[in-house]
Amino acid sequence: MNSEYDMVPLKNAEDIVWQAVNILRGNTSSDDFFIILFLLTMVREGVIDENHDLYLSAQIQKKINLIDEGNPKKEYLSKISIQFESSVDKLTGIQIEELLRLLTSIGSDVYENHFGQLFNFLLYELTKSQGRFGGEYILPKEVAIFISSLVSLEESSKIYNPFSGLASFITFQEGNHQFYGQEINSKTWAIGAMRLLASGKYLNTNYDLTDSILNWNNYDLKYDLVISNPPFRMRMDEAHESEFGKTRYVENFFIEKGIESLNDEGKLVAIIPNSFLSNPLYEENLRKHLVDNDLLESVISLPGGLLYNIGIPITILVINKIKNKKGLVRLVDGTSFVEKDRKTSVLKYSTLLGIIHT
């Protein structure tokens, strides 16, 4: 376990990256503050060094092209840099010089041993100031860990994460598994890809910039786990029709298609709005299918305010094709496991997990 002394360099690095953010305040849109995550990643990967040259986007791409073709990071870095070209080109020479001076002053120990923690610190701090951005694309750490820990998996399991957002489930999933993720928003995908590099999860991950609806399971596999936080009440361009009726909502599409994509022993975990439990027509038919076929293992209800900028109560469904307790569904009211203050709600996930897994 890291001692308090060991974490001092990380705390100093957190102060440094926040100084870097302050350089951009006033004359840079807050949407472009994520350029700090990009520059941090490029410094860590050796694309940008301590020489403090004025790296324009073309120069960054040129350095990436020099990386050995056998390096699995190269493709990620190349695609990421394309997404940040316009943000880099908006920076003034003075801003670039000051930013690189700060970011290259962070000790090599932090870059080598604590980079994932530093990356997530800045990501979450920036997210808090992004309003709608945070609500759509990233899960609070406690929620992501809780949901990723709801099911037990054998080593080297196949996990499918459509609507990946910022790759929270991939980042916090324990074990050595093969991940398949999809995200449609290009800037979100780029930040998620950097997060995978920061956490070391990129080696076992196929994380694609693509539409999960139009290209559902484009890997053509059956999975041990399908997991997602699909966009709430987001309407699809065209209605999806099936044996359960017609739906235009992404979360319904995800549950139905996710079940189809499971192997014979697979599990599905979904974060959805509470309305799924009471809506008629399509949802009612799908609920009946889950109960009649004994697929529903757990229904976990949590209060509103847990997800960034989404105030409505949520439900977590756990679907299991090989339930240990046949004919039973675990109903969990998680309200008392949420600590609230005036600004935030925090899930006491370890305590709740201990109860669920007993």
MARNU-919139 format. One record per residue (C-alpha): residue number from 0; residue in three letters; x, y, z. Coordinates in steps of 0.02 Angstrom, whole numbers, plus 50000, padded with zeros to 5 digits. Example, Ala and Ser with C-alpha at 12.3 -4.5 7.8 and 13.67 -1.06 7.14 Angstrom:
MARNU-919139
R resi resn    px    py    pz
R    0  ALA 50615 49775 50390
R    1  SER 50684 49947 50357
end
This chain:
MARNU-919139
R resi resn    px    py    pz
R    0  MET 50000 50000 50000
R    1  ASN 50064 50174 49957
R    2  SER 50114 50277 50108
R    3  GLU 50064 50459 50127
R    4  TYR 50244 50505 50089
R    5  ASP 50240 50405 49927
R    6  MET 50087 50504 49868
R    7  VAL 50167 50675 49891
R    8  PRO 50234 50680 49710
R    9  LEU 50059 50640 49647
R   10  LYS 49982 50780 49750
R   11  ASN 50113 50900 49682
R   12  ALA 50075 50841 49505
R   13  GLU 49889 50874 49534
R   14  ASP 49931 51052 49583
R   15  ILE 50039 51071 49427
R   16  VAL 49905 51011 49305
R   17  TRP 49780 51128 49385
R   18  GLN 49902 51271 49358
R   19  ALA 49905 51217 49176
R   20  VAL 49716 51230 49167
R   21  ASN 49725 51406 49240
R   22  ILE 49839 51459 49096
R   23  LEU 49694 51428 48977
R   24  ARG 49562 51519 49077
R   25  GLY 49495 51682 49009
R   26  ASN 49541 51664 48826
R   27  THR 49506 51479 48793
R   28  SER 49338 51392 48788
R   29  SER 49312 51271 48932
R   30  ASP 49274 51138 48802
R   31  ASP 49457 51150 48751
R   32  PHE 49526 51124 48927
R   33  PHE 49538 50938 48888
R   34  ILE 49690 50984 48784
R   35  ILE 49786 50969 48949
R   36  LEU 49745 50782 48954
R   37  PHE 49807 50768 48775
R   38  LEU 49971 50857 48811
R   39  LEU 49996 50754 48970
R   40  THR 49975 50595 48869
R   41  MET 50095 50653 48735
R   42  VAL 50227 50696 48865
R   43  ARG 50207 50528 48950
R   44  GLU 50222 50435 48785
R   45  GLY 50378 50532 48735
R   46  VAL 50296 50622 48589
R   47  ILE 50328 50788 48677
R   48  ASP 50487 50810 48779
R   49  GLU 50573 50933 48894
R   50  ASN 50647 51036 48752
R   51  HIS 50492 51145 48756
R   52  ASP 50486 51162 48567
R   53  LEU 50328 51240 48497
R   54  TYR 50237 51082 48449
R   55  LEU 50101 51114 48323
R   56  SER 49981 50975 48277
R   57  ALA 50077 50927 48120
R   58  GLN 50237 50909 48220
R   59  ILE 50150 50799 48347
R   60  GLN 50085 50685 48211
R   61  LYS 50259 50678 48134
R   62  LYS 50333 50618 48299
R   63  ILE 50196 50486 48316
R   64  ASN 50235 50423 48141
R   65  LEU 50413 50386 48199
R   66  ILE 50350 50262 48330
R   67  ASP 50389 50081 48287
R   68  GLU 50251 49996 48188
R   69  GLY 50249 49853 48312
R   70  ASN 50202 49968 48456
R   71  PRO 50016 49941 48495
R   72  LYS 50004 50121 48558
R   73  LYS 50043 50197 48389
R   74  GLU 49870 50180 48312
R   75  TYR 49785 50249 48467
R   76  LEU 49904 50398 48477
R   77  SER 49883 50437 48292
R   78  LYS 49693 50437 48300
R   79  ILE 49693 50536 48463
R   80  SER 49805 50672 48393
R   81  ILE 49688 50698 48246
R   82  GLN 49545 50736 48365
R   83  PHE 49647 50870 48454
R   84  GLU 49724 50956 48303
R   85  SER 49605 51105 48308
R   86  SER 49626 51127 48497
R   87  VAL 49816 51125 48482
R   88  ASP 49813 51250 48339
R   89  LYS 49709 51371 48444
R   90  LEU 49848 51386 48573
R   91  THR 49966 51534 48566
R   92  GLY 50153 51509 48568
R   93  ILE 50161 51578 48745
R   94  GLN 50025 51459 48804
R   95  ILE 50112 51309 48729
R   96  GLU 50278 51359 48807
R   97  GLU 50201 51382 48979
R   98  LEU 50099 51222 48969
R   99  LEU 50247 51116 48918
R  100  ARG 50357 51195 49051
R  101  LEU 50232 51141 49183
R  102  LEU 50190 50969 49117
R  103  THR 50370 50917 49088
R  104  SER 50414 50972 49265
R  105  ILE 50311 50828 49335
R  106  GLY 50428 50693 49398
R  107  SER 50456 50534 49299
R  108  ASP 50395 50430 49448
R  109  VAL 50221 50504 49428
R  110  TYR 50220 50474 49241
R  111  GLU 50279 50294 49265
R  112  ASN 50186 50239 49422
R  113  HIS 50040 50357 49456
R  114  PHE 49988 50418 49285
R  115  GLY 49818 50334 49287
R  116  GLN 49776 50420 49451
R  117  LEU 49836 50589 49388
R  118  PHE 49739 50571 49226
R  119  ASN 49578 50526 49316
R  120  PHE 49601 50668 49441
R  121  LEU 49607 50797 49303
R  122  LEU 49472 50712 49200
R  123  TYR 49348 50715 49343
R  124  GLU 49392 50892 49394
R  125  LEU 49366 50954 49216
R  126  THR 49205 50854 49201
R  127  LYS 49130 50941 49351
R  128  SER 49141 51105 49256
R  129  GLN 49073 51039 49092
R  130  GLY 48888 51025 49132
R  131  ARG 48804 50922 48998
R  132  PHE 48969 50843 48944
R  133  GLY 48991 50755 49110
R  134  GLY 48811 50698 49119
R  135  GLU 48820 50610 48952
R  136  TYR 48990 50531 48945
R  137  ILE 49069 50488 49112
R  138  LEU 49015 50392 49266
R  139  PRO 49066 50439 49443
R  140  LYS 49208 50326 49498
R  141  GLU 49107 50245 49639
R  142  VAL 48963 50202 49522
R  143  ALA 49079 50132 49388
R  144  ILE 49170 50021 49514
R  145  PHE 49007 49961 49590
R  146  ILE 48929 49912 49425
R  147  SER 49089 49834 49359
R  148  SER 49095 49726 49516
R  149  LEU 48917 49661 49513
R  150  VAL 48958 49503 49416
R  151  SER 49101 49379 49435
R  152  LEU 49195 49330 49279
R  153  GLU 49322 49198 49234
R  154  GLU 49491 49260 49177
R  155  SER 49503 49308 48993
R  156  SER 49315 49335 48977
R  157  LYS 49247 49432 48829
R  158  ILE 49163 49597 48877
R  159  TYR 49061 49705 48758
R  160  ASN 49034 49888 48805
R  161  PRO 48930 49980 48676
R  162  PHE 48896 50165 48709
R  163  SER 49064 50166 48798
R  164  GLY 49075 50351 48838
R  165  LEU 49242 50382 48922
R  166  ALA 49277 50196 48945
R  167  SER 49234 50196 49131
R  168  PHE 49182 50013 49136
R  169  ILE 49339 49959 49045
R  170  THR 49449 50066 49157
R  171  PHE 49381 49998 49321
R  172  GLN 49345 49817 49275
R  173  GLU 49455 49700 49375
R  174  GLY 49541 49552 49294
R  175  ASN 49627 49511 49131
R  176  HIS 49487 49515 49003
R  177  GLN 49462 49552 48819
R  178  PHE 49362 49713 48797
R  179  TYR 49263 49769 48647
R  180  GLY 49200 49948 48657
R  181  GLN 49114 50072 48543
R  182  GLU 49088 50260 48556
R  183  ILE 49012 50375 48425
R  184  ASN 49071 50547 48485
R  185  SER 49246 50577 48417
R  186  LYS 49312 50689 48557
R  187  THR 49238 50575 48689
R  188  TRP 49319 50426 48604
R  189  ALA 49488 50514 48603
R  190  ILE 49480 50552 48789
R  191  GLY 49423 50374 48824
R  192  ALA 49567 50306 48720
R  193  MET 49691 50412 48819
R  194  ARG 49613 50344 48978
R  195  LEU 49646 50167 48917
R  196  LEU 49827 50212 48885
R  197  ALA 49839 50291 49058
R  198  SER 49765 50138 49144
R  199  GLY 49862 50011 49041
R  200  LYS 49700 49930 48977
R  201  TYR 49735 49968 48794
R  202  LEU 49824 49802 48763
R  203  ASN 49668 49696 48785
R  204  THR 49544 49819 48711
R  205  ASN 49464 49849 48543
R  206  TYR 49392 50023 48570
R  207  ASP 49314 50087 48409
R  208  LEU 49251 50256 48353
R  209  THR 49086 50198 48283
R  210  ASP 48896 50201 48303
R  211  SER 48840 50060 48420
R  212  ILE 48665 50061 48345
R  213  LEU 48713 50051 48162
R  214  ASN 48861 49937 48196
R  215  TRP 48798 49833 48341
R  216  ASN 48922 49696 48387
R  217  ASN 49024 49723 48231
R  218  TYR 49149 49598 48303
R  219  ASP 49017 49461 48277
R  220  LEU 49053 49377 48444
R  221  LYS 48957 49306 48591
R  222  TYR 49006 49384 48757
R  223  ASP 49024 49335 48939
R  224  LEU 48968 49510 48989
R  225  VAL 48877 49650 48900
R  226  ILE 48880 49810 49003
R  227  SER 48832 49989 48971
R  228  ASN 48756 50152 49029
R  229  PRO 48659 50192 48869
R  230  PRO 48596 50369 48843
R  231  PHE 48435 50395 48941
R  232  ARG 48278 50415 48837
R  233  MET 48378 50455 48682
R  234  ARG 48274 50427 48527
R  235  MET 48346 50327 48384
R  236  ASP 48331 50392 48206
R  237  GLU 48223 50244 48159
R  238  ALA 48110 50139 48269
R  239  HIS 48172 49967 48314
R  240  GLU 48043 49830 48290
R  241  SER 48051 49656 48366
R  242  GLU 47944 49526 48450
R  243  PHE 47921 49647 48596
R  244  GLY 47847 49784 48487
R  245  LYS 47916 49949 48426
R  246  THR 48036 50062 48520
R  247  ARG 48133 50219 48478
R  248  TYR 48234 50223 48639
R  249  VAL 48416 50173 48649
R  250  GLU 48409 50092 48821
R  251  ASN 48273 49971 48764
R  252  PHE 48371 49931 48607
R  253  PHE 48526 49898 48713
R  254  ILE 48441 49774 48830
R  255  GLU 48362 49674 48689
R  256  LYS 48515 49670 48577
R  257  GLY 48629 49642 48726
R  258  ILE 48537 49483 48775
R  259  GLU 48553 49421 48596
R  260  SER 48741 49450 48605
R  261  LEU 48771 49347 48762
R  262  ASN 48842 49172 48757
R  263  ASP 48753 49029 48846
R  264  GLU 48826 49080 49015
R  265  GLY 48827 49268 48986
R  266  LYS 48773 49412 49094
R  267  LEU 48711 49587 49055
R  268  VAL 48719 49742 49165
R  269  ALA 48627 49901 49119
R  270  ILE 48601 50071 49199
R  271  ILE 48430 50132 49147
R  272  PRO 48298 50257 49205
R  273  ASN 48169 50194 49328
R  274  SER 48033 50219 49197
R  275  PHE 48085 50054 49116
R  276  LEU 48003 49964 49263
R  277  SER 47831 50039 49233
R  278  ASN 47815 50094 49051
R  279  PRO 47687 49997 48949
R  280  LEU 47695 49917 48776
R  281  TYR 47874 49876 48723
R  282  GLU 47950 49887 48898
R  283  GLU 47808 49784 48972
R  284  ASN 47833 49647 48843
R  285  LEU 48020 49647 48870
R  286  ARG 47999 49639 49059
R  287  LYS 47881 49491 49039
R  288  HIS 48011 49404 48930
R  289  LEU 48145 49428 49063
R  290  VAL 48035 49357 49200
R  291  ASP 47958 49214 49100
R  292  ASN 48130 49155 49045
R  293  ASP 48206 49177 49219
R  294  LEU 48340 49295 49154
R  295  LEU 48321 49433 49282
R  296  GLU 48440 49413 49429
R  297  SER 48441 49583 49515
R  298  VAL 48349 49749 49508
R  299  ILE 48445 49882 49605
R  300  SER 48359 50049 49631
R  301  LEU 48462 50205 49667
R  302  PRO 48406 50384 49698
R  303  GLY 48427 50531 49582
R  304  GLY 48583 50638 49589
R  305  LEU 48711 50498 49579
R  306  LEU 48752 50527 49396
R  307  TYR 48825 50692 49341
R  308  ASN 48690 50817 49294
R  309  ILE 48553 50685 49286
R  310  GLY 48433 50706 49430
R  311  ILE 48314 50562 49398
R  312  PRO 48316 50398 49498
R  313  ILE 48403 50254 49411
R  314  THR 48390 50066 49404
R  315  ILE 48528 49940 49377
R  316  LEU 48473 49778 49295
R  317  VAL 48577 49621 49309
R  318  ILE 48527 49488 49183
R  319  ASN 48603 49315 49201
R  320  LYS 48577 49166 49087
R  321  ILE 48641 49044 49220
R  322  LYS 48563 49106 49382
R  323  ASN 48612 49012 49539
R  324  LYS 48445 49045 49621
R  325  LYS 48316 48993 49493
R  326  GLY 48148 49078 49499
R  327  LEU 48205 49217 49615
R  328  VAL 48243 49400 49581
R  329  ARG 48344 49504 49704
R  330  LEU 48263 49675 49732
R  331  VAL 48380 49801 49810
R  332  ASP 48337 49975 49873
R  333  GLY 48504 50065 49874
R  334  THR 48439 50231 49942
R  335  SER 48518 50210 50114
R  336  PHE 48688 50176 50034
R  337  VAL 48700 50350 49961
R  338  GLU 48781 50492 50058
R  339  LYS 48721 50665 50011
R  340  ASP 48780 50840 50043
R  341  ARG 48726 51002 49963
R  342  LYS 48826 50973 49805
R  343  THR 48855 50788 49779
R  344  SER 48787 50614 49808
R  345  VAL 48913 50474 49836
R  346  LEU 48875 50288 49827
R  347  LYS 48946 50183 49970
R  348  TYR 48982 50047 49845
R  349  SER 49090 49929 49948
R  350  THR 48958 49912 50083
R  351  LEU 48819 49884 49957
R  352  LEU 48923 49757 49861
R  353  GLY 48956 49662 50022
R  354  ILE 48770 49643 50052
R  355  ILE 48728 49595 49873
R  356  HIS 48864 49463 49864
R  357  THR 48814 49377 50028
end
